[in-house]
Structures are given as structure tokens and as C-alpha cells.
Amino acid sequence: MLDLTGKNALVTGIANHRSIAWGIAQQLHNAGANIGITYLPDERGKMEKKVADLVEPLNPTLFVPCDVQNETQIQSTFEAVKSQWEKLDILIHCLAFANKDDLSGNFSNVSRQGFTQALEVSTYSFVQLAGAAKPLMTEGGSIVTLTYLGGVRVVPNYNVMGIAKAGLEMSVRYLAAELGTQNIRVNGISAGPIRTLASSAVGGILDMIHHVEEIAPLRRTVTQTEVGNAAAFLCSDLASGITGQVLYVDAGYAIMGM
Ligand SMILES: NC(=O)c1ccc[n+]([C@@H]2O[C@H](COP(=O)([O-])OP(=O)(O)OC[C@H]3O[C@@H](n4cnc5c(N)ncnc54)[C@H](O)[C@@H]3O)[C@@H](O)[C@H]2O)c1
């Protein structure tokens, strides 16, 4: 049985009820995990209030601001984990960012700033958070990140985010090789397209979803809950032999050639 009772799980990337991270946090909670949430702070504190209201039913025992471009906030996040929980068992990396202008049109137009920021927020943050989690995962652990098919094949408009996801998927493998000796497993979930705040920045996202609904073996795309269930599985003992992998939760779309 999928049981995460007694596990401390830190979930990043909840912005609203459509967030994939929200689907994951709920399924980890349903499996008995103790939930900690990080949110991206803004000057007016709007995000803090919004996320706090959303996650209240999960009774999070940790709720901290963490902008992954802010070294101090990353440090204080993991200090809070240490003082509140002593050990960490599960880390969910479920965040990404690229300028909207860089998510349509010609890839070769991407600016140095846009390229650097997309890879810093979407890829480097994973390596950094995993590195910070490592000393706290004293009884082993599971780290999961979210990726997309556009990191292994060309998807129109995905552009710089495809490069970020390619780096992310390779980071899964390098981190898995390094952290495996501490019984920390590192995996990715490649989700099919889902309407969220982040995906709405990708040019033609609705067309992408309709295309998947026509072509995927299951003739539909996936839900946040289905991604959440796969994440809960990867974080559980049922997946104790699985590390360094990218699991496709995409209604089968990626197997199709035509
Ligand atoms: N929606 C999809 O179709 C889809 C498909 C495959 C993979 N993914 C991936 O899933 C993950 C979650 O995205 P989502 O679709 O749920 O959208 P979302 O907008 O709900 O989540 C993106 C999150 O990234 C956070 N974020 C952005 N910049 C940040 C920063 N500097 N510091 C900390 N957090 C920051 C946002 O606050 C937000 O919570 C992303 O990695 C995305 O690429 C999404």
C-alpha cells in the first residue's frame, strides 16, 4: 500500500488551484505525509495569502517564502526544515519560468538574459535545492521534478524551456548517481500538457492540449491529480528500486510516431 505516514515532504511551486504542485501536495497529504510548502513571495504579499488559503486543508507544518533566485531565502527555507522537522524525506521541485516573449516565435531570437533566467530558475534551482536537501535526508529520501516532452523533442514555441528541461532531465541522472549512495532517489515526471499559469505563457497551449486529446492512446490529456498520484508513488517505498528515471504521465502521447 502507498503509505507516506511519518514522512516530511517539502513541496515547491504552488501558485493556485491549477498548479501541478497542488495536485502533488494533495496526494502526498492523502498518503499520510507531513506537508511543508514554499511559495514565491511578491511585494504585496498577495501570493502568500492566496497559497496559504489554498493549502490550509493540508495543515502544513512549514510555510515559507522561497524565490529560487534568492540565495538567502533558499538558505532560510532549509534552516526552517532543519529546525522544524530535523530531517527531510521528500522534495518536490515543481517550478519553472521563462519570459513569455521567449515562448513563441523563433528560438534563435532568445536573448542572453531570457536564456540565462530560464535556465537559472527552471534548471539550476533543481540542482541547488537537491544539494541543500541532501544533508537533511539523513534516512534516505526521494526527490522529484517536473519536466516535459519539449526537453527531448522539438515542440513548437516551447523553445528555451526545451533547453531548460533537457538540462533538468540530465540533472536528474547526475543527481541520482551522486545521491544514490545515501539512498536518496531522484526522478522526473514528464507530464502531458495541462492548463496552468505557467503553461498559459507557452504559445498555442490550447492547440497542444487538443492535439494530445486527438492523438494520445487514452485520447485525452492528464490531470494534476494523476501527476500527483505518480509523484506519491515515486516518493513511496513502492518505488524503492527506481532512480534516475523520467516517468511519462502523458496519457501515452510520447509513444506515438504518427
Ligand atoms: N502545465 C503543463 O502543461 C506542464 C507539463 C509538463 C511539465 N510542467 C512543469 O510543471 C512545473 C509546474 O508548472 P505548472 O504548469 O504547475 O504551472 P504553475 O504556474 O502553477 O507553477 C509554476 C510555479 O513556478 C513558480 N516559480 C516561478 N519562478 C519562481 C522562482 N523564481 N522561485 C520560486 N518559484 C518560482 C511559480 O510561483 C509557480 O508556483 C513546471 O516545472 C512546468 O514546466 C508543466
The ligand as an SDF file (V2000), in Angstrom:
LIG
                    3D

 44 48  0  0  0  0  0  0  0  0999 V2000
    1.3850   22.6070  -17.2330 N   0  0  0  0  0  0  0  0  0  0  0  0
    1.9710   21.8060  -18.0780 C   0  0  0  0  0  0  0  0  0  0  0  0
    1.4600   21.5670  -19.1780 O   0  0  0  0  0  0  0  0  0  0  0  0
    3.2770   21.1540  -17.7160 C   0  0  0  0  0  0  0  0  0  0  0  0
    3.6770   19.9890  -18.3960 C   0  0  0  0  0  0  0  0  0  0  0  0
    4.8810   19.3950  -18.0550 C   0  0  0  0  0  0  0  0  0  0  0  0
    5.6700   19.9500  -17.0670 C   0  0  0  0  0  0  0  0  0  0  0  0
    5.2610   21.0890  -16.4160 N   0  0  0  0  0  0  0  0  0  0  0  0
    6.1250   21.6470  -15.3800 C   0  0  0  0  0  0  0  0  0  0  0  0
    5.4460   21.6120  -14.1450 O   0  0  0  0  0  0  0  0  0  0  0  0
    6.0430   22.5670  -13.2800 C   0  0  0  0  0  0  0  0  0  0  0  0
    4.9470   23.3590  -12.5990 C   0  0  0  0  0  0  0  0  0  0  0  0
    4.2830   24.1830  -13.5300 O   0  0  0  0  0  0  0  0  0  0  0  0
    2.6910   24.3340  -13.6180 P   0  0  0  0  0  0  0  0  0  0  0  0
    2.3160   24.0040  -15.0040 O   0  0  0  0  0  0  0  0  0  0  0  0
    2.0510   23.6380  -12.4940 O   0  0  0  0  0  0  0  0  0  0  0  0
    2.4800   25.9180  -13.5060 O   0  0  0  0  0  0  0  0  0  0  0  0
    2.3230   26.9070  -12.2560 P   0  0  0  0  0  0  0  0  0  0  0  0
    2.3560   28.2810  -12.8360 O   0  0  0  0  0  0  0  0  0  0  0  0
    1.1560   26.5430  -11.4390 O   0  0  0  0  0  0  0  0  0  0  0  0
    3.6490   26.6320  -11.4260 O   0  0  0  0  0  0  0  0  0  0  0  0
    4.8790   27.2430  -11.7110 C   0  0  0  0  0  0  0  0  0  0  0  0
    5.4430   27.6580  -10.3750 C   0  0  0  0  0  0  0  0  0  0  0  0
    6.7710   28.1750  -10.5460 O   0  0  0  0  0  0  0  0  0  0  0  0
    6.9120   29.1310   -9.5260 C   0  0  0  0  0  0  0  0  0  0  0  0
    8.0740   29.9840   -9.7720 N   0  0  0  0  0  0  0  0  0  0  0  0
    8.3670   30.7330  -10.8790 C   0  0  0  0  0  0  0  0  0  0  0  0
    9.5090   31.4280  -10.6830 N   0  0  0  0  0  0  0  0  0  0  0  0
    9.9520   31.0980   -9.4300 C   0  0  0  0  0  0  0  0  0  0  0  0
   11.0610   31.4920   -8.6270 C   0  0  0  0  0  0  0  0  0  0  0  0
   11.9600   32.3850   -9.0610 N   0  0  0  0  0  0  0  0  0  0  0  0
   11.1870   30.9570   -7.3890 N   0  0  0  0  0  0  0  0  0  0  0  0
   10.2850   30.0790   -6.9130 C   0  0  0  0  0  0  0  0  0  0  0  0
    9.2070   29.6680   -7.6110 N   0  0  0  0  0  0  0  0  0  0  0  0
    9.0460   30.1810   -8.8520 C   0  0  0  0  0  0  0  0  0  0  0  0
    5.5960   29.9010   -9.5810 C   0  0  0  0  0  0  0  0  0  0  0  0
    5.4000   30.6600   -8.3990 O   0  0  0  0  0  0  0  0  0  0  0  0
    4.6110   28.7610   -9.7080 C   0  0  0  0  0  0  0  0  0  0  0  0
    4.1910   28.3230   -8.4470 O   0  0  0  0  0  0  0  0  0  0  0  0
    6.9960   23.3800  -14.1420 C   0  0  0  0  0  0  0  0  0  0  0  0
    8.3020   22.8780  -13.9930 O   0  0  0  0  0  0  0  0  0  0  0  0
    6.4850   23.1060  -15.5270 C   0  0  0  0  0  0  0  0  0  0  0  0
    7.4770   23.3000  -16.5380 O   0  0  0  0  0  0  0  0  0  0  0  0
    4.0770   21.6830  -16.7130 C   0  0  0  0  0  0  0  0  0  0  0  0
  1  2  1  0
  2  3  2  0
  2  4  1  0
  4  5  1  0
  4 44  2  0
  5  6  2  0
  6  7  1  0
  7  8  2  0
  8  9  1  0
  8 44  1  0
  9 10  1  0
  9 42  1  0
 10 11  1  0
 11 12  1  0
 11 40  1  0
 12 13  1  0
 13 14  1  0
 14 15  2  0
 14 16  1  0
 14 17  1  0
 17 18  1  0
 18 19  2  0
 18 20  1  0
 18 21  1  0
 21 22  1  0
 22 23  1  0
 23 24  1  0
 23 38  1  0
 24 25  1  0
 25 26  1  0
 25 36  1  0
 26 27  1  0
 26 35  1  0
 27 28  2  0
 28 29  1  0
 29 30  1  0
 29 35  2  0
 30 31  1  0
 30 32  2  0
 32 33  1  0
 33 34  2  0
 34 35  1  0
 36 37  1  0
 36 38  1  0
 38 39  1  0
 40 41  1  0
 40 42  1  0
 42 43  1  0
M  CHG  2   8   1  16  -1
M  END
$$$$
